[in-house]
Amino acid sequence: MKKIFFALTLILGFGLLSYAGDKINILTSTSDLKSIAEFIGGDKVTVDSLGKGYQDPHFIDAKPSFMIKAKKADLFIVVGLELEIGYEELIIDGSRNPKIRFGQIGYLDVSNGASLLEIPTTKIDRSMGDVHPMGNPHYWLDPMNAKVIAFNIANRLSELSPDDEFYFKENLNKFNKKIDEKFAEWAEKLNPFNGKKIAVYHRSWPYFADRFGLDIACELEPKPGIPPSPGHLKDVIQKMRDENIKVILMEVFYDEKPARFVAEQTGAKLAIVPNSVGGTKEAKDYFSLIDAIVEKLAEAFSL
């Protein structure tokens, strides 16, 4: 019996050591979360993303290949606030991976603790467009919320691999320090335009605008997620003329024609920017994503 017990102990011991040496397999819903998870996890993790930066994050197909990726995941990280509502459950169900179900340690909604905007105070319905009942989900575009995302990821990775807690927390400190350093640069470039009014295509930008002191005066979409109509564009053009709005900010994945038409009619400059990592070749990680947005905006204001 002692020999059997000793053999089992060795087997279990080697099994635990083997598991501890494995990298944590992370799947994220967006490329922004992938970038931050890679920074925090370092060489202790492998990270893949469902969405690409050049895609509209609201509309990702629940492909069988995504279910296979989810099946292998130790941790599934989502933006939350119902951004993934159209595909998340289908992918999790299709993966048959109990570790990444809602409420399990392998499921992480990083919106917890973020400063949220546009939380509806009245009852909403589909007639209002793509309105999110828990708040605007584009909170990652505020660099201070990126710190919250990184904090949540570091904590969960520490739970999954307690032996590496110090490593993850050190990377978190490095991330926060870099955010602070870069924020000083970003703010310096946009400070001359503090209080300026801009037009946007979709309501992706309230967090970015709020953090950098810009005023979103109008949207080319008549309602969130509803393509621009001629009648609405006519109203936008008039408003931009009346209020001397000279910059239109839009994402890389929308049809440029309506925005270019409005720009021609108003003399405004059109800044087409990525709103996620990988949206353009310049936006290689979270920091260069914000770099790209700031540079394009500052250039548009200066022309």
Residue frames relative to the residue before (quaternion, step in Angstrom):
aa qw qx qy qz dx dy dz
M 1.0000 0.0000 0.0000 0.0000 0.00 0.00 0.00
K 0.6403 0.5285 -0.3308 0.4487 3.58 1.01 -0.83
K 0.6438 0.5241 -0.3216 0.4554 3.56 1.05 -0.83
I 0.6448 0.5191 -0.3162 0.4634 3.58 0.99 -0.87
F 0.6529 0.5195 -0.3058 0.4586 3.57 0.96 -0.95
F 0.6543 0.5163 -0.3047 0.4611 3.57 0.99 -0.91
A 0.6504 0.5181 -0.3118 0.4597 3.58 0.99 -0.86
L 0.6536 0.5091 -0.3095 0.4667 3.58 0.97 -0.89
T 0.6262 0.5458 -0.3274 0.4503 3.56 1.03 -0.83
L 0.6561 0.5084 -0.3061 0.4662 3.57 0.97 -0.88
I 0.6518 0.5240 -0.3122 0.4508 3.57 0.95 -0.93
L 0.6798 0.4806 -0.2841 0.4756 3.55 0.90 -0.99
G 0.6392 0.5431 -0.3238 0.4378 3.53 0.99 -0.85
F 0.6801 0.4718 -0.2875 0.4819 3.55 0.92 -0.96
G 0.6109 0.5562 -0.3436 0.4464 3.58 1.11 -0.70
L 0.6729 0.4879 -0.2928 0.4727 3.57 0.94 -0.89
L 0.6425 0.5189 -0.3274 0.4590 3.57 0.99 -0.81
S 0.6424 0.5285 -0.3170 0.4556 3.53 1.02 -0.86
Y 0.6599 0.5008 -0.3060 0.4692 3.57 0.96 -0.88
A 0.6564 0.5223 -0.3162 0.4432 3.57 0.95 -0.88
G 0.6805 0.4939 -0.2908 0.4565 3.56 1.11 -0.67
D 0.5673 0.6044 -0.3819 0.4087 3.59 1.21 -0.35
K 0.4712 -0.6446 0.5165 0.3094 3.54 -1.17 0.56
I 0.4836 -0.6325 0.5174 0.3136 3.55 -1.16 0.64
N 0.2831 -0.7722 0.5517 0.1386 3.56 -0.73 1.11
I 0.0662 -0.8258 0.5596 -0.0204 3.59 -0.41 1.27
L 0.0868 -0.7474 0.6562 0.0577 3.53 -1.12 0.82
T 0.1084 -0.7962 0.5935 0.0462 3.60 -0.85 0.96
S 0.5316 -0.6274 0.4589 0.3364 3.55 -1.21 0.45
T 0.8067 0.1746 -0.0814 0.5587 3.61 1.05 -0.68
S 0.6215 -0.5666 0.4053 0.3584 3.54 -1.27 0.44
D 0.5833 0.5744 -0.3753 0.4347 3.60 1.17 -0.50
L 0.6592 0.4876 -0.2965 0.4897 3.56 0.98 -0.87
K 0.6031 0.5524 -0.3497 0.4569 3.58 1.08 -0.70
S 0.6633 0.5166 -0.3078 0.4455 3.58 0.88 -0.94
I 0.6917 0.4665 -0.2809 0.4743 3.58 0.87 -0.93
A 0.6428 0.5223 -0.3239 0.4574 3.60 1.00 -0.80
E 0.6365 0.5190 -0.3290 0.4661 3.59 1.04 -0.72
F 0.6335 0.5241 -0.3318 0.4624 3.58 1.02 -0.76
I 0.7172 0.4439 -0.2540 0.4734 3.58 0.83 -0.99
G 0.7326 0.4514 -0.2454 0.4465 3.58 0.88 -0.91
G 0.1912 -0.8263 0.5108 0.1404 3.55 1.16 -0.56
D 0.8040 -0.2675 0.2024 0.4910 3.56 -0.97 -0.86
K 0.5415 0.6103 -0.4037 0.4139 3.57 1.27 0.26
V 0.7624 0.3281 -0.1660 0.5325 3.59 1.27 -0.21
T 0.1802 -0.6817 0.6788 0.2050 3.49 -1.45 0.16
V 0.1105 -0.8255 0.5534 0.0069 3.58 -0.87 0.94
D 0.0062 -0.7645 0.6446 -0.0062 3.54 -1.06 0.86
S 0.2499 -0.7743 0.5678 0.1247 3.55 -1.18 0.57
L 0.4685 -0.6567 0.5130 0.2933 3.57 -1.10 0.71
G 0.7767 0.3269 -0.1606 0.5138 3.56 0.79 -1.06
K 0.3094 -0.7087 0.6029 0.1963 3.52 -1.28 0.54
G 0.6269 -0.6026 0.3552 0.3430 3.55 -1.13 0.64
Y 0.6751 0.4751 -0.2909 0.4836 3.58 1.21 -0.39
Q 0.6037 0.5397 -0.3529 0.4687 3.59 1.29 0.18
D 0.5207 -0.5799 0.5157 0.3558 3.55 -1.27 0.47
P 0.3837 -0.7690 0.4561 0.2311 3.64 -0.47 1.13
H 0.5652 0.5953 -0.3926 0.4147 3.60 1.23 -0.25
F 0.7968 0.2804 -0.1039 0.5251 3.54 1.09 -0.72
I 0.1991 0.7461 -0.6012 0.2058 3.53 -0.06 1.36
D 0.4073 -0.7316 0.4928 0.2366 3.58 -0.79 1.01
A 0.4154 -0.6867 0.5394 0.2548 3.56 -1.11 0.73
K 0.0380 -0.8461 0.5311 -0.0226 3.56 0.44 1.27
P 0.5983 -0.5566 0.4291 0.3848 3.61 -1.16 0.53
S 0.6235 0.5462 -0.3460 0.4396 3.60 1.05 -0.72
F 0.6238 0.5276 -0.3340 0.4701 3.59 1.12 -0.62
M 0.6283 0.5320 -0.3287 0.4628 3.57 1.08 -0.73
I 0.6235 0.5277 -0.3294 0.4735 3.57 1.10 -0.71
K 0.6354 0.5160 -0.3211 0.4764 3.57 1.01 -0.82
A 0.6708 0.5043 -0.2922 0.4586 3.57 0.94 -0.92
K 0.5988 0.5775 -0.3568 0.4249 3.59 1.08 -0.67
K 0.7215 0.4442 -0.2313 0.4781 3.58 1.09 -0.77
A 0.5553 0.6645 -0.3727 0.3334 3.59 1.25 -0.30
D 0.3206 -0.6988 0.6052 0.2062 3.53 -1.21 0.70
L 0.7927 0.1033 -0.0218 0.6005 3.57 1.20 -0.60
F 0.1148 -0.7674 0.6296 0.0382 3.54 -0.90 1.04
I 0.1086 -0.8162 0.5673 0.0111 3.59 -0.58 1.21
V 0.0583 -0.8132 0.5790 -0.0105 3.56 -0.83 1.04
V 0.5760 -0.5692 0.4666 0.3556 3.54 -1.30 0.46
G 0.2917 -0.7768 0.5034 0.2409 3.57 0.99 -0.85
L 0.6852 0.4691 -0.3763 0.4109 3.56 -1.34 -0.34
E 0.6172 -0.6039 0.2968 0.4076 3.54 1.21 0.77
L 0.2951 0.7460 -0.5418 0.2506 3.61 1.12 0.49
E 0.7605 0.3772 -0.1862 0.4946 3.59 1.00 -0.87
I 0.3147 0.8164 -0.4580 0.1571 3.59 1.29 0.09
G 0.6731 0.5369 -0.3081 0.4046 3.60 1.04 -0.65
Y 0.8240 0.2268 -0.0900 0.5114 3.61 1.12 -0.46
E 0.5122 0.6983 -0.4072 0.2902 3.59 1.14 -0.58
E 0.7141 0.4597 -0.2732 0.4518 3.59 0.69 -1.07
L 0.6263 0.5453 -0.3372 0.4435 3.59 1.02 -0.79
I 0.6789 0.4854 -0.2915 0.4674 3.58 0.94 -0.88
I 0.6585 0.5018 -0.3160 0.4634 3.60 0.93 -0.86
D 0.6566 0.4990 -0.3121 0.4716 3.58 0.92 -0.89
G 0.6858 0.4997 -0.2831 0.4470 3.56 0.92 -0.91
S 0.6341 0.5531 -0.3296 0.4281 3.57 1.14 -0.56
R 0.1795 -0.8071 0.5272 0.1961 3.56 1.16 -0.69
N 0.4407 0.6614 -0.4634 0.3920 3.52 1.09 0.87
P 0.2781 -0.8074 0.4942 0.1631 3.61 -0.18 1.23
K 0.5666 0.6327 -0.3812 0.3651 3.62 1.16 -0.50
I 0.7728 0.3813 -0.1877 0.4713 3.60 1.02 -0.75
R 0.4028 0.7058 -0.4908 0.3141 3.56 1.19 0.39
F 0.6608 -0.5051 0.3836 0.4013 3.55 -1.24 0.54
G 0.7797 0.3053 -0.2457 0.4883 3.57 -0.88 0.96
Q 0.6364 0.5049 -0.3295 0.4811 3.56 1.28 -0.22
I 0.6510 -0.5364 0.3659 0.3932 3.59 -1.23 0.45
G 0.6759 0.5052 -0.2817 0.4567 3.58 1.20 -0.48
Y 0.6494 0.4394 -0.3251 0.5287 3.58 1.28 0.25
L 0.0273 0.8219 -0.5656 0.0619 3.59 -0.70 1.06
D 0.1431 -0.7448 0.6501 0.0474 3.53 -0.80 1.16
V 0.2264 -0.8379 0.4856 0.1039 3.59 -0.30 1.26
S 0.4631 0.6753 -0.4579 0.3461 3.61 1.22 0.22
N 0.4902 0.6783 -0.4235 0.3468 3.59 1.25 -0.32
G 0.8161 0.2100 -0.1827 0.5064 3.57 -0.62 1.15
A 0.5286 0.6303 -0.4158 0.3879 3.60 1.24 -0.20
S 0.4661 -0.6324 0.5354 0.3101 3.57 -1.23 0.55
L 0.1265 -0.8455 0.5186 0.0139 3.55 -0.36 1.28
L 0.2116 -0.7668 0.5987 0.0942 3.53 -1.19 0.73
E 0.8388 0.2509 -0.1719 0.4515 3.53 -1.37 0.33
I 0.2489 0.7320 -0.5824 0.2510 3.57 0.81 1.00
P 0.4269 -0.7327 0.4586 0.2658 3.63 -0.51 1.13
T 0.2516 -0.7680 0.5738 0.1328 3.56 -1.06 0.81
T 0.7112 0.3422 -0.2400 0.5652 3.57 1.33 -0.01
K 0.6625 -0.4924 0.3746 0.4223 3.55 -1.27 0.24
I 0.1610 -0.7963 0.5777 0.0788 3.57 -0.95 0.87
D 0.0411 -0.7735 0.6311 0.0413 3.56 -1.28 0.45
R 0.7275 -0.4688 0.2876 0.4101 3.57 -1.30 0.23
S 0.5563 0.6131 -0.3978 0.3955 3.61 1.17 -0.41
M 0.6464 0.5255 -0.3081 0.4594 3.58 1.25 -0.40
G 0.5756 -0.5769 0.3798 0.4377 3.57 1.31 -0.02
D 0.7282 -0.4107 0.3211 0.4449 3.56 -1.30 -0.40
V 0.1499 0.7911 -0.5669 0.1742 3.55 0.44 1.31
H 0.2945 -0.7716 0.5432 0.1511 3.58 -0.83 0.99
P 0.4263 -0.7560 0.4378 0.2348 3.61 -0.56 1.15
M 0.7097 0.4420 -0.2604 0.4829 3.61 1.19 -0.43
G 0.7072 -0.4047 0.2586 0.5188 3.58 1.31 -0.01
N 0.6471 -0.5077 0.3981 0.4063 3.55 -1.30 0.34
P 0.3287 -0.8080 0.4571 0.1739 3.63 -0.62 1.08
H 0.5623 0.6325 -0.3848 0.3684 3.62 1.23 -0.05
Y 0.2186 0.8439 -0.4680 0.1452 3.56 1.16 0.65
W 0.5473 0.6304 -0.4032 0.3747 3.62 1.18 -0.36
L 0.6142 0.5722 -0.3496 0.4161 3.61 1.22 -0.36
D 0.5752 0.4653 -0.3945 0.5450 3.57 1.32 0.24
P 0.4179 -0.7420 0.4580 0.2552 3.63 -0.45 1.13
M 0.6127 0.5359 -0.3677 0.4496 3.61 1.10 -0.50
N 0.6321 0.4974 -0.3333 0.4919 3.59 1.14 -0.53
A 0.5539 0.5858 -0.3968 0.4388 3.59 1.17 -0.45
K 0.5996 0.5509 -0.3511 0.4624 3.58 1.13 -0.62
V 0.6396 0.5195 -0.3163 0.4701 3.57 1.03 -0.81
I 0.6296 0.5303 -0.3239 0.4664 3.56 0.97 -0.87
A 0.6727 0.5004 -0.2907 0.4610 3.58 0.88 -0.97
F 0.6279 0.5413 -0.3222 0.4571 3.58 1.03 -0.83
N 0.6751 0.4951 -0.2955 0.4602 3.58 0.89 -0.94
I 0.6549 0.5050 -0.3117 0.4679 3.56 1.00 -0.79
A 0.6471 0.5224 -0.3209 0.4531 3.60 0.93 -0.87
N 0.6546 0.5156 -0.3103 0.4575 3.57 0.97 -0.84
R 0.6978 0.4666 -0.2931 0.4576 3.57 0.86 -0.90
L 0.6310 0.5174 -0.3407 0.4671 3.59 1.00 -0.70
S 0.6279 0.5339 -0.3272 0.4622 3.57 1.11 -0.70
E 0.6277 0.5148 -0.3296 0.4820 3.57 1.13 -0.62
L 0.6867 0.4846 -0.2831 0.4620 3.57 0.97 -0.85
S 0.7967 0.0874 -0.0301 0.5973 3.58 1.09 -0.70
P 0.1893 -0.8419 0.4953 0.1003 3.62 0.34 1.23
D 0.6136 0.5707 -0.3520 0.4170 3.59 1.06 -0.67
D 0.7265 0.4148 -0.2254 0.4993 3.58 1.20 -0.53
E 0.3004 0.7960 -0.4899 0.1902 3.60 1.25 0.18
F 0.6576 0.5113 -0.3224 0.4496 3.61 0.85 -0.90
Y 0.6289 0.5451 -0.3249 0.4491 3.59 1.00 -0.84
F 0.6911 0.4723 -0.2833 0.4680 3.58 0.87 -0.96
K 0.6679 0.4979 -0.3069 0.4602 3.58 0.96 -0.79
E 0.6092 0.5362 -0.3475 0.4697 3.58 1.11 -0.62
N 0.6563 0.4958 -0.3025 0.4816 3.56 1.00 -0.83
L 0.6033 0.5467 -0.3458 0.4665 3.57 1.11 -0.67
N 0.6467 0.5132 -0.3149 0.4682 3.58 0.94 -0.85
K 0.6481 0.5105 -0.3118 0.4713 3.59 1.01 -0.82
F 0.6365 0.5319 -0.3204 0.4575 3.57 1.02 -0.84
N 0.6776 0.4951 -0.2898 0.4602 3.57 0.86 -0.98
K 0.6368 0.5248 -0.3250 0.4619 3.57 1.01 -0.81
K 0.6713 0.4926 -0.3022 0.4641 3.57 0.94 -0.87
I 0.6017 0.5448 -0.3525 0.4657 3.60 1.05 -0.74
D 0.6711 0.5033 -0.3020 0.4528 3.59 0.86 -0.95
E 0.6613 0.5045 -0.3044 0.4642 3.58 0.95 -0.87
K 0.6980 0.4637 -0.2727 0.4726 3.57 0.89 -0.95
F 0.6101 0.5678 -0.3603 0.4190 3.57 1.03 -0.73
A 0.6113 0.5451 -0.3466 0.4572 3.58 1.04 -0.73
E 0.6524 0.5013 -0.3069 0.4784 3.60 1.04 -0.79
W 0.6683 0.5110 -0.3001 0.4496 3.57 0.88 -0.98
A 0.6683 0.5084 -0.2962 0.4552 3.55 0.90 -0.97
E 0.6337 0.5409 -0.3326 0.4420 3.58 0.98 -0.82
K 0.6806 0.4932 -0.2886 0.4585 3.58 0.99 -0.83
L 0.7630 0.3755 -0.2028 0.4854 3.60 1.03 -0.73
N 0.4565 0.7094 -0.4395 0.3087 3.62 1.20 -0.26
P 0.6365 0.5388 -0.3592 0.4191 3.66 0.92 -0.68
F 0.7315 0.4051 -0.2221 0.5015 3.59 1.22 -0.44
N 0.2667 0.7932 -0.5036 0.2145 3.57 1.27 0.37
G 0.8129 0.2395 -0.2010 0.4914 3.56 -0.88 0.99
K 0.4825 0.6773 -0.4347 0.3457 3.59 1.25 -0.13
K 0.3975 -0.7028 0.5405 0.2363 3.56 -1.11 0.74
I 0.0499 -0.7793 0.6243 0.0233 3.53 -1.11 0.77
A 0.3234 -0.6716 0.6165 0.2536 3.52 -1.37 0.30
V 0.1326 -0.7818 0.6040 0.0805 3.58 -1.11 0.65
Y 0.5326 -0.6082 0.4717 0.3519 3.55 -1.24 0.36
H 0.7977 0.0433 0.0430 0.5999 3.57 0.68 -1.17
R 0.5466 -0.6366 0.4292 0.3344 3.58 -1.16 0.47
S 0.2038 0.7707 -0.5614 0.2219 3.53 0.69 1.21
W 0.7499 0.5275 -0.1741 0.3594 3.55 1.15 -0.69
P 0.3912 0.7384 -0.4942 0.2399 3.69 1.09 0.03
Y 0.6624 0.5062 -0.3225 0.4483 3.63 0.93 -0.80
F 0.6584 0.4961 -0.3030 0.4780 3.55 0.94 -0.89
A 0.6763 0.4977 -0.2909 0.4584 3.58 0.87 -0.98
D 0.6547 0.5162 -0.3152 0.4533 3.58 0.93 -0.85
R 0.6798 0.4987 -0.2944 0.4501 3.59 0.92 -0.88
F 0.7921 0.3155 -0.1586 0.4980 3.59 0.99 -0.81
G 0.5823 -0.6657 0.3447 0.3145 3.58 1.21 0.50
L 0.4562 0.6570 -0.4705 0.3725 3.57 1.07 0.73
D 0.3272 -0.7505 0.5507 0.1625 3.57 -1.18 0.63
I 0.2256 -0.7653 0.5898 0.1250 3.59 -0.51 1.19
A 0.1699 -0.8415 0.5102 0.0524 3.56 -0.32 1.29
C 0.8099 -0.0561 0.0587 0.5810 3.60 1.09 -0.58
E 0.2779 -0.7402 0.5902 0.1628 3.55 -1.32 0.42
L 0.4897 -0.6593 0.4831 0.3034 3.57 -1.07 0.71
E 0.6164 0.4815 -0.3450 0.5189 3.58 1.19 -0.47
P 0.4486 -0.6890 0.4881 0.2928 3.64 -0.85 0.85
K 0.7493 0.0132 -0.0052 0.6621 3.55 1.26 -0.64
P 0.6413 -0.5414 0.3531 0.4135 3.63 -1.06 0.57
G 0.8329 0.1906 -0.1621 0.4937 3.56 -0.79 1.07
I 0.6215 0.5108 -0.3403 0.4868 3.59 1.29 -0.03
P 0.4574 -0.7074 0.4551 0.2885 3.65 -0.63 1.05
P 0.6103 -0.5826 0.3929 0.3656 3.59 -1.11 0.64
S 0.2300 -0.7482 0.6077 0.1345 3.56 -1.07 0.81
P 0.6415 -0.5333 0.3694 0.4094 3.62 -1.13 0.49
G 0.6562 0.5249 -0.3157 0.4407 3.58 0.95 -0.84
H 0.6726 0.4840 -0.2994 0.4730 3.56 0.96 -0.86
L 0.6389 0.5259 -0.3321 0.4527 3.59 0.96 -0.81
K 0.5974 0.5560 -0.3546 0.4564 3.56 1.09 -0.67
D 0.6594 0.4959 -0.2980 0.4801 3.59 0.99 -0.87
V 0.6360 0.5295 -0.3245 0.4580 3.59 1.00 -0.84
I 0.6467 0.5252 -0.3144 0.4551 3.57 0.92 -0.93
Q 0.6646 0.5015 -0.3083 0.4602 3.57 0.92 -0.87
K 0.6557 0.5121 -0.3090 0.4608 3.57 0.96 -0.87
M 0.6627 0.5055 -0.3090 0.4580 3.56 0.93 -0.87
R 0.6378 0.5058 -0.3256 0.4810 3.57 1.04 -0.71
D 0.6762 0.5115 -0.2980 0.4385 3.57 0.88 -0.98
E 0.7900 0.3224 -0.1464 0.5006 3.58 0.96 -0.91
N 0.4261 -0.7450 0.4316 0.2777 3.56 1.33 0.28
I 0.2402 0.7704 -0.5401 0.2392 3.56 0.89 1.02
K 0.1175 -0.8653 0.4872 -0.0122 3.55 -0.47 1.23
V 0.7265 0.3497 -0.2482 0.5370 3.62 1.22 0.19
I 0.1126 -0.7510 0.6480 0.0592 3.55 -1.05 0.91
L 0.1473 -0.7912 0.5913 0.0508 3.57 -0.77 1.07
M 0.1341 0.8051 -0.5689 0.1010 3.58 -0.74 0.99
E 0.5650 -0.6182 0.4537 0.3047 3.51 -1.29 0.55
V 0.6262 -0.5938 0.3693 0.3449 3.56 -1.21 0.55
F 0.7260 0.4909 -0.2528 0.4099 3.61 1.05 -0.62
Y 0.5825 0.5694 -0.3906 0.4289 3.63 1.21 0.05
D 0.6198 -0.5306 0.4296 0.3870 3.54 -1.29 0.41
E 0.3700 -0.7729 0.4795 0.1893 3.57 -0.67 1.12
K 0.5247 0.6948 -0.4073 0.2758 3.60 1.10 -0.60
P 0.6789 0.4759 -0.3292 0.4519 3.67 0.76 -0.86
A 0.6664 0.5044 -0.3052 0.4564 3.59 0.96 -0.87
R 0.6563 0.5007 -0.3162 0.4676 3.58 0.98 -0.80
F 0.6115 0.5423 -0.3438 0.4624 3.59 1.07 -0.69
V 0.6675 0.4914 -0.2953 0.4751 3.57 0.91 -0.94
A 0.6367 0.5343 -0.3238 0.4519 3.57 0.99 -0.83
E 0.6565 0.5106 -0.3067 0.4630 3.59 0.98 -0.86
Q 0.6987 0.4875 -0.2668 0.4504 3.56 1.00 -0.86
T 0.7702 0.3612 -0.1705 0.4972 3.59 1.14 -0.58
G 0.4327 -0.6933 0.4659 0.3391 3.57 1.21 -0.38
A 0.4287 0.7065 -0.4561 0.3303 3.57 1.27 0.31
K 0.4247 -0.6651 0.5520 0.2695 3.54 -1.30 0.45
L 0.2876 -0.7643 0.5592 0.1430 3.55 -0.95 0.95
A 0.1080 -0.7812 0.6143 0.0265 3.56 -0.71 1.16
I 0.0795 -0.7906 0.6071 0.0080 3.57 -0.37 1.27
V 0.0335 0.8382 -0.5330 0.1106 3.55 -0.42 1.26
P 0.5148 -0.5864 0.5031 0.3715 3.57 -1.24 0.30
N 0.1694 -0.7638 0.6017 0.1609 3.57 -1.10 0.55
S 0.7329 0.2569 -0.2201 0.5903 3.54 1.33 0.34
V 0.6348 -0.5180 0.4176 0.3929 3.53 -1.26 0.49
G 0.7852 0.2823 -0.2290 0.5013 3.56 -0.87 0.99
G 0.4536 0.6983 -0.4462 0.3278 3.58 1.25 -0.03
T 0.7479 0.0428 -0.0538 0.6603 3.55 1.27 -0.53
K 0.6684 -0.5128 0.3455 0.4135 3.58 -1.23 0.32
E 0.6208 0.5562 -0.3466 0.4303 3.61 1.15 -0.55
A 0.6931 0.4882 -0.2669 0.4583 3.57 1.07 -0.77
K 0.0226 0.8618 -0.5037 0.0557 3.55 0.54 1.22
D 0.7819 0.0272 -0.0087 0.6228 3.59 1.17 -0.59
Y 0.7553 -0.3939 0.2347 0.4683 3.59 -1.26 0.03
F 0.6766 0.5127 -0.3029 0.4331 3.58 0.91 -0.87
S 0.6935 0.4436 -0.2820 0.4927 3.59 0.94 -0.82
L 0.5284 0.5937 -0.4108 0.4466 3.61 1.24 -0.30
I 0.7027 0.4333 -0.2710 0.4949 3.59 0.78 -1.00
D 0.5570 0.5877 -0.3758 0.4507 3.59 1.13 -0.65
A 0.6953 0.5006 -0.2759 0.4357 3.55 0.79 -1.10
I 0.6568 0.5047 -0.3103 0.4664 3.59 0.96 -0.87
V 0.6690 0.5078 -0.2977 0.4537 3.57 0.87 -0.99
E 0.6627 0.5166 -0.3098 0.4450 3.59 0.89 -0.94
K 0.6779 0.4923 -0.2928 0.4608 3.60 0.88 -0.95
L 0.6589 0.5060 -0.3109 0.4617 3.58 0.97 -0.84
A 0.6634 0.5036 -0.3074 0.4602 3.56 0.84 -0.97
E 0.6381 0.5225 -0.3191 0.4668 3.57 1.02 -0.80
A 0.6680 0.5061 -0.3020 0.4544 3.60 0.91 -0.92
F 0.6551 0.5050 -0.3122 0.4673 3.59 0.98 -0.81
S 0.7108 0.4950 -0.2566 0.4289 3.56 1.03 -0.79
L 0.5932 0.5995 -0.3633 0.3959 3.59 1.21 -0.40
